[in-house]
Amino acid sequence: MQPVSTLPPPASALAPAPLDSFLSQKLRLWSLVAMVLLVYVHAYNLHSRYLQPWTPVDEALSPGTFVQYFLANGLLRFRIPILFAISGYLFAHHDASAPHRVRVKRRLRTLLLPYLLWSTFGLAFTWALEQYPATRQLVLSAELSIFGPGNALVSGYSPGELLLRWLLVPVPFQLWFLRSLLVYNLAYPWIRKAVERGPWVYFSVAGLLWFTEFGIPPLFEGTGLVFFALGVWLRKTEFNVLAPPRWFRLALFAAV
């Protein structure tokens, strides 16, 4: 009878199986495409500076404005869902690499630190623009303040308002993705358990949150919850993401 070893397993035993090389390339490609489109979409020049799916068209349509609405507020809205799904897939793939608390510490470095640095840069850059009449007008026209037209400039914020905008509601509002992704990473054990034990219930509720845009901003947003969990579910069920579904028809999809 051989003695039972009380030593912890070697690190190699905890390491996840490497991703299929072709799948890894696809995930990298689609991440890059989504990020490029993210920058492109936020470069639109429409009257409403912050478009939502239900934002009405409130200016005369020309070929230019039609293309901008069609791309920025329609066709290219897949970019955020696919980034959340890829993030959930990869986070679930590395489940065995380290305890969750260790992985969260890494995410604090790779998500929270860039979030705080870019939020600081956004505040400082906006404050600098406000120091000159011409660029101050640009800040006012962009309607960046969340406190209304009576408190439209960063230079007029109180210490509490500055802290709120630095930590939770940054001037570069696109940073909400990093904030939400960090929250999902923190909640990953519960998300994984819900997806594994009751996927139909979970996705029904999460899908409703996504459809209704429900959230408790800035700490909880249902926008990406269904897609992050979808990535987790695809990895945990070992779904073959490289094989196109039999029901998928490219021509029909393109027409729709």
Order of alpha helices (4+ residues) and beta strands (2+ residues): alpha-alpha-alpha-alpha-alpha-alpha-alpha-alpha-alpha-alpha-alpha-beta-beta-alpha-alpha
